[in-house]
Amino acid sequence: MQPRRQPPPAPRSGPGNPRPTAPLLALLLLLAPVVAPAVSRGAEDPAQPQDAGVRRRLLQQAARAALHFFNFRAGSPSALRVLAEVQEGRAWMNPKEGCKVDVVFSTERYKPESLLQEGEGRLGKCSARVVFKNQKPRPAINVTCTRLIEKKKRQQEDYLLYKQMKQLKNPLEIVSIPDNHGHIDPYLRPIWDLAFLGSSYVMWEMTTQVSHYYLAQLTSVRQWKTNDDTIDFDYTVLLHELSTQEIIPCHIHLVWYPGKPLKVKYHCQELQTPEEASGTEEGSAVPTELSNF
Amino acid sequence: MQGTPAGGTSPGPSPMDRQTLLVFSLILAAALGQMNFTGDQVLRVLAKDEKQLSLLRDLEGLKPQKVDFWRGPARPSLPVDMRVPFSELKYIKAYLESHGLAYSIMIKDIQVLLDEEREAMAKSRRLERSTSSFSYSSYHTLEEIYSWIDNFVTEHSDIVSKIQIGNSFENRSILVLKFSTGGSRHPAIWIDTGIHSREWITHATGIWTANKIVSDYGKDRVLTDILKAMDIFIELVTNPDGFAFTHSMNRLWRKNKSIRPGIFCIGVDLNRNWKSGFGGNGSNSNPCSETYHGPSPQSEPEVAAIVNFITAHGNFKALISIHSYSQMLMYPYGRSLEPVSNQRELYDLAKDAVEALYKVHGIEYFFGSISTTLYVASGITVDWAYDSGIKYAFSFELRDTGRYGFLLPATQIIPTAQETWMALRTIMEHTLNHPY
């Protein structure tokens, strides 16, 4: 896979100054904080748009990475958040540490079938420091967010979800969620939420400065067994990586109980090289161990 | 009664398995005089070892017969598929469970599946005979779209015509709709959707847009002025082979379906196959990659068809290529950070278009050059268009920003199309008012 080259360090230029000064041997990428106006999501200074565009993208991606981490750490399938808007941020780059980003952003609840495109109007606010370590995955993240849902309500919703999972027929049928038309059956929603939670961990761990992941589809829930009181399930997701446009199948196994930290193990498929794609390979991985409760 | 084994090795019932099922069952039903399979299930069992395998073989030998193997017990680790009549389900499941045999339900009710398949097949034969009953708020198959095109052209033959500009790798027609109020070789605007087949919202938006044009002609002053002076061309299914594949086998397929001897991965990224910075950063020489640029510029028939058509026409003034997702409106270049010569103009136009879009449903789009807004990508449509002299070259990334991604719910088709239309209209109006 071809590595995506870094954009060249931007020449310094203040706002309203169309002519760039001599480019520095820059260790600093940018200093000016960004305020993104609601509608004009374009370059601040069109004569040097590459600065603003690259900066904005970096802040967005840092915010998303922070949210993957936050969602995983919160460990609550009822309290998942998605990015609403980046509000401000700045970034530093140095050869030793890598790329450090401070970003402030708003979030909303992740509710796939919410009627309002922009969510329910309740916006939480987060601030994060994200450090991408020189092309290595698993960025170091420090993130705090204001509360979006009452703790008690969250616990209740988690417990309700837990009970719904417990009541699902066992063994589970293999289905695609969402279906090919983007629809999620309400009966299957708890599975999806829990799968999204587990996938957040995987996506955080795989994120680098250039690789950013989205959860495209859940393609199978292979086996769901109860092991004492915890929920223990295996599933396969398709992750979409934006810069390469690749679809990456990942097999994930998670163990969850409301209020307890989430345990996740996973294996994602590598991109095939022409030599490996012999055409007679077996299809997607089937777990070698299956057991009924 | 031995069943025919279902094809494929994938764990879930693939469409090919389902076809096999249908055919098998229909033959069976015919032979046995309309059997009913209500409540019958197909179970998939994974035997861990020979001992478990022989337990399964024992089932086979039961008299009266309780299961019907579609994929018989062969080796451990290969799935065993068996049809279990409704009356025997309880017994068989208890048998499996008591012997520790893991199983999953592949098909919950065969009769339901049969009925669905039959309905779907009948539906596909019953293609609509007019566009008034066509649902603009659903996703459609290739056959449905091509059928709609024929009806649409018939109903609006005063300003719409259909042109075949070539054939895809698998020999499907590549079709373009031409909107024209006459004249010869008016300056023209090009719009394409579906160059990446998994981006279903783009085809759906294109279809709605085509209908919007004929509806608003004569009513919307801006559109009417545009059409009086210019022609509009819309290629709805720019990658028909890929699109068919997203319906039949792989919903997330992106590339075309070209095959080359000795190369085991299929398909070229049609948006990396253009003759502009071909093979550069942001495209891949690995045929297994999603951004594989192909062996040479324009090597793909789907791209060559457009290049030939636009070049032969010689009077295109704007080109708009529509993708999803990310909510962005962008202009060249994708291949480098170098700004185009009329960057300021394109920046301002994109800004206006995005504001017009926002006013419809409050959806926010980023805008800027492709390389700075999205990522560096080489050999792309709009770079080629710009280098060919088309000053107003834009690329859209429609809804959403990742919540659903490619699997955008059909309920968002019309809102997306409505807002996108306002942006398209802005760009077309500017093109009209700035002849060159």
Interface residues (C-beta under 8 A of the other chain):
Chain A: M1 Q2 R4 R5 P7 P8 A38 V39 S40 R41 G42 A43 P46 A47 P49 Q50 A52 G53 V54 R56 R57 R64 V82 L83 Y110 P112 E113 Q117 E118 P171 L172 E173 I174 S176 P178 D179 N180 H181 G182 H183 Y214 A216 Q217 T219 S220 R222 Q223 L238 H240 L242 S243 T244 Q245 E246 I247 L271 Q272 T273 P274 A277 S278 G279 E282 G283 S284 V286 T288 E289 L290 S291 N292
Chain B: G8 T9 S10 P11 G12 P13 L46 K48 S77 P79 E97 G100 L101 A102 Y103 S104 I105 M106 K108 S138 Y139 T246 R251 L252 R254 I263 F264 C265 D269 N281 G282 S283 N284 S285 N286 P287 C288 S289 E290 T291 S326 L337 P339 Q343 R344 Y347 D348 A350 K351 V354 E355 Y358 H361 G362 I363 E364 Y365 F366 F367 G368 S369 S371 T372 T373 L374 Y375 V376 T401 G402 R403 Y404 G405 F406 L407 L408 P409 A410 Q412 P415
